[in-house]
Amino acid sequence: MGYRTVNHVPSIYTYEQAKHIHDKIVPIRGRDVRPLGQRRDSDIYSIRSMDNRIECVLYKTPVVTFYEDGMVVLYTNGWNTASTHQFIWALTGCYCHGSRGKTVIRVGEKDYTISESMRIRYVGDGAPKWEVLTKEEQYDWQIDRQKANEVRAKYKEFLTFVRNGLKLRTTGTDAVFSTKELSEQFGERTTPWGMLAVDDNEFNDVALKNSQHAVTFMNLIKEEGNYESYYKAMLMVAGAVLNAGYRRIEIDRAEVKAHPRAVMDKLYECIYKWHSKEIFVRVKLAEGKVPSGRYDTWVDR
């Protein structure tokens, strides 16, 4: 959970509270603007009274609006920004954050996505307790375990080869790879900072769906009984793990290490992405759950 940075905006739960706060705030001289918070921030946070509602405004957007009948509308107007989330959190007392380009608000123990607007009603007695009136149905991609097992069975021989290979290489908690075997397989190149490293041009995008590296990898593991191909495919995946982020497999190191689980996870990622149409299913989530987005880039839409 993050930390609230909008510290001078009051918590408001009801229309009556909002109206009371609005009425006691002195407008900025020469302007019809009532600051909500510090007066120097009047162009950022303000409060205004309309026919049957009180609007709490962030910049020019009425992000939280309190109606006479008790309904409260949260409105992002597509601005799923940190300041929007902080503003909603400050006013309602409900933790709010961004996820996958949308606003997510936590009401009680449940999370809800706000695509653009949401209606809630205050049900507390001085505490920030709310009832959600409009709930968006949420869906996410999940792995069909039976289908995944069927796909893995197609590559049983290769998977067994890799598992056994990793066991033989493991010392302590890590599997050890020599920079020599990697450079012999993929060649060498000079990094921008002048270091000699294993050339990653054959494996860097192995987990990028439909990349040439992914095509090469899948062709290698399809060749049953071809252990030379299996060996190269294993090194491609290991190289992608070892080469993650800003790290490079520098030749001046005799050996490099990777956790066996990390190598196997990357391997399954490559295979599952390739067979995504067979493996992944779209499922409706229970109320209070929001999509993780974990597999969004793995699936063909």
C-alpha positions in Angstrom: 0.0 0.0 0.0 1.3 3.5 -0.9 1.3 6.6 1.3 -1.2 9.4 1.0 0.4 12.6 -0.1 -2.7 14.8 -0.4 -2.5 15.7 3.3 -4.5 19.0 3.5 -7.7 17.8 1.9 -10.3 16.8 4.5 -12.1 13.5 4.7 -15.8 13.9 3.7 -18.4 11.2 3.9 -21.8 12.9 3.4 -23.5 15.7 1.6 -24.1 17.5 4.8 -20.4 17.4 5.7 -19.5 18.6 2.2 -22.0 21.5 2.3 -20.8 22.5 5.8 -17.2 22.6 4.6 -18.2 24.4 1.4 -20.2 27.1 3.2 -17.5 27.9 5.8 -14.7 28.3 3.3 -14.0 31.9 2.2 -13.6 32.1 -1.6 -10.4 33.4 -3.1 -10.6 37.2 -3.4 -11.8 38.2 -6.9 -12.5 34.6 -7.9 -15.4 32.3 -7.4 -13.2 29.5 -6.1 -13.3 27.9 -2.7 -10.1 26.1 -1.9 -10.3 22.6 -0.5 -7.2 22.4 1.5 -4.5 25.0 1.7 -5.4 28.3 0.0 -2.2 28.3 -2.1 -3.5 25.1 -3.7 -6.8 26.5 -4.8 -6.0 25.8 -8.5 -5.5 22.2 -7.6 -8.1 21.3 -5.0 -11.4 23.1 -4.7 -15.0 22.6 -3.7 -18.2 24.0 -5.3 -21.9 23.9 -4.8 -24.3 23.0 -7.6 -28.1 22.5 -7.7 -28.3 19.2 -5.7 -24.7 18.3 -5.1 -21.4 19.4 -3.8 -18.4 18.7 -6.1 -14.9 18.2 -4.9 -12.7 19.2 -7.8 -9.2 18.1 -8.7 -7.9 20.7 -11.2 -11.0 21.0 -13.4 -12.5 17.5 -12.8 -15.2 16.9 -10.2 -13.6 13.7 -8.9 -15.8 13.2 -5.9 -19.4 14.5 -5.9 -21.8 14.3 -2.9 -25.6 14.3 -3.7 -28.4 15.3 -1.4 -29.9 11.8 -1.6 -26.7 10.3 -0.1 -25.2 9.0 -3.3 -21.5 9.7 -4.0 -20.1 9.6 -7.4 -16.4 9.0 -8.1 -15.3 10.2 -11.5 -11.9 10.0 -13.1 -12.7 11.4 -16.5 -10.0 9.0 -17.8 -7.4 10.6 -15.6 -6.1 7.5 -13.9 -3.2 9.3 -12.3 -1.5 9.3 -8.9 -3.0 12.6 -8.0 -6.5 11.3 -8.8 -6.0 8.3 -6.6 -4.6 10.3 -3.8 -7.5 12.8 -4.0 -10.1 10.0 -3.8 -8.2 8.4 -0.9 -8.0 11.6 1.0 -11.7 12.4 0.7 -13.2 8.9 1.2 -10.6 7.2 3.4 -10.5 4.3 0.9 -7.1 3.3 -0.4 -6.9 4.0 -4.2 -4.3 3.1 -6.7 -3.7 2.5 -10.4 -3.6 -0.9 -12.1 -3.4 -1.7 -15.8 -4.4 1.8 -16.8 -7.5 1.9 -14.5 -8.3 3.2 -11.1 -8.8 0.6 -8.3 -10.4 1.5 -5.0 -10.4 -0.7 -1.9 -13.8 -0.7 -0.1 -13.6 -2.7 3.1 -11.7 -5.8 2.1 -12.6 -5.8 -1.5 -11.1 -4.1 -4.6 -13.2 -2.5 -7.4 -12.1 -1.1 -10.7 -13.3 2.4 -11.8 -13.1 2.6 -15.6 -14.5 6.1 -15.5 -17.1 6.5 -12.7 -18.5 4.6 -9.7 -21.4 5.2 -7.4 -21.0 4.6 -3.6 -23.0 5.4 -0.5 -21.8 6.1 3.0 -22.9 3.5 5.6 -20.5 4.2 8.4 -21.0 6.0 11.7 -18.0 8.3 11.7 -15.8 5.7 10.1 -14.9 5.5 6.4 -17.4 2.7 5.6 -19.0 2.6 2.2 -21.5 0.5 0.1 -20.7 0.1 -3.6 -23.7 0.8 -5.7 -22.3 0.2 -9.2 -19.9 -2.8 -9.7 -18.1 -3.5 -13.0 -17.9 -7.2 -13.9 -14.2 -8.1 -13.9 -12.5 -10.8 -16.1 -9.0 -12.2 -16.2 -7.0 -14.8 -18.1 -6.3 -18.0 -16.2 -4.4 -21.2 -17.1 -6.5 -24.2 -17.9 -4.4 -26.7 -16.0 -5.6 -29.7 -18.0 -4.8 -28.0 -21.3 -1.4 -26.9 -19.9 -0.6 -30.5 -18.9 -1.5 -31.6 -22.4 0.8 -29.0 -24.0 3.7 -30.0 -21.6 3.2 -33.6 -22.6 4.2 -32.7 -26.2 7.6 -31.6 -24.9 8.1 -34.2 -22.2 11.4 -35.4 -23.5 12.8 -31.9 -23.7 11.5 -30.9 -20.2 13.1 -34.0 -18.7 16.3 -33.2 -20.4 16.3 -29.7 -18.9 15.3 -30.8 -15.4 18.0 -33.4 -15.3 20.6 -30.9 -16.7 19.7 -28.4 -14.1 20.1 -31.0 -11.3 23.6 -31.9 -12.6 24.5 -28.2 -12.7 23.1 -27.2 -9.3 25.5 -26.4 -6.5 23.8 -25.2 -3.4 20.7 -23.3 -4.6 21.9 -22.2 -8.1 22.6 -23.9 -11.4 26.0 -23.0 -12.8 26.7 -22.2 -16.4 30.1 -21.4 -17.8 30.6 -18.3 -19.9 32.7 -20.4 -22.3 29.8 -22.7 -23.2 27.5 -19.8 -23.7 30.0 -17.9 -25.9 30.7 -21.0 -27.9 27.0 -21.4 -28.6 26.1 -17.7 -29.2 29.4 -15.8 -29.9 30.7 -12.7 -28.2 30.2 -8.9 -28.5 31.5 -5.8 -26.9 29.0 -3.9 -24.6 28.5 -0.2 -24.9 30.7 0.2 -21.8 33.6 -1.7 -23.4 33.2 -5.1 -21.7 33.3 -8.3 -23.7 30.1 -10.3 -23.2 28.2 -13.2 -24.5 26.3 -12.1 -27.6 22.6 -12.1 -26.7 21.3 -11.6 -30.3 20.1 -15.2 -30.5 18.2 -15.5 -27.2 17.4 -12.1 -25.7 13.8 -12.1 -26.9 13.2 -15.8 -26.5 10.2 -15.1 -24.3 8.8 -12.4 -26.6 5.9 -14.0 -28.3 6.3 -14.5 -32.1 9.8 -13.1 -32.1 12.4 -14.8 -34.3 14.1 -16.1 -31.1 10.8 -17.7 -29.9 10.4 -19.3 -33.3 13.9 -20.7 -33.1 13.4 -22.0 -29.6 10.1 -23.8 -30.4 11.7 -25.4 -33.5 14.6 -26.7 -31.4 12.4 -28.3 -28.7 10.2 -30.0 -31.3 13.1 -32.2 -32.6 12.6 -35.3 -30.5 15.8 -37.1 -29.6 18.0 -34.2 -30.8 19.9 -33.5 -27.6 22.1 -31.0 -29.3 19.0 -28.9 -30.1 17.7 -29.4 -26.5 21.0 -28.2 -25.2 20.9 -25.0 -27.3 17.3 -24.4 -26.3 18.1 -24.7 -22.6 21.0 -22.3 -23.0 18.7 -19.8 -24.8 16.4 -19.8 -21.8 19.2 -19.7 -19.3 20.8 -16.8 -21.2 17.5 -14.9 -21.1 17.4 -15.3 -17.3 21.0 -14.5 -16.8 20.8 -11.5 -19.1 17.8 -9.9 -17.4 17.6 -6.2 -16.8 20.9 -4.3 -17.2 23.0 -7.4 -16.5 25.2 -8.9 -19.2 27.0 -12.2 -19.3 30.5 -10.8 -19.2 33.3 -13.1 -20.5 35.8 -12.2 -17.7 33.6 -14.2 -15.4 34.3 -18.0 -15.5 30.8 -18.9 -14.6 27.3 -17.5 -14.0 24.5 -18.7 -11.9 20.7 -18.9 -12.1 18.1 -20.4 -9.8 16.7 -23.6 -11.5 13.2 -22.5 -10.8 13.8 -19.2 -12.6 15.0 -21.1 -15.7 12.0 -23.5 -15.6 9.6 -20.6 -15.1 11.1 -18.8 -18.2 10.9 -22.0 -20.2 7.2 -22.5 -19.3 6.6 -18.9 -20.2 8.0 -19.5 -23.7 5.9 -22.6 -24.3 2.7 -21.2 -22.8 2.9 -18.0 -24.9 3.3 -20.1 -28.0 0.3 -22.3 -27.1 -1.8 -19.5 -25.6 -4.9 -20.2 -27.6 -5.0 -23.7 -26.2 -4.0 -23.0 -22.6 -5.7 -19.7 -21.5 -9.3 -19.1 -20.7 -11.2 -15.9 -19.8 -12.9 -16.2 -16.5 -15.3 -13.9 -14.5 -13.8 -12.8 -11.2 -15.6 -12.8 -7.9 -16.9 -9.5 -6.5 -14.1 -7.6 -4.9 -11.4 -9.1 -7.1 -9.6 -7.2 -9.9 -7.6 -8.6 -12.8 -3.9 -9.2 -12.1 -3.0 -8.7 -15.8 -0.3 -11.3 -15.3 -1.1 -13.1 -18.6 -2.3 -10.2 -20.7 0.8 -10.2 -22.9 0.9 -14.0 -23.1 -2.5 -14.3 -24.8 -3.6 -13.9 -28.4 -6.6 -11.5 -28.4 
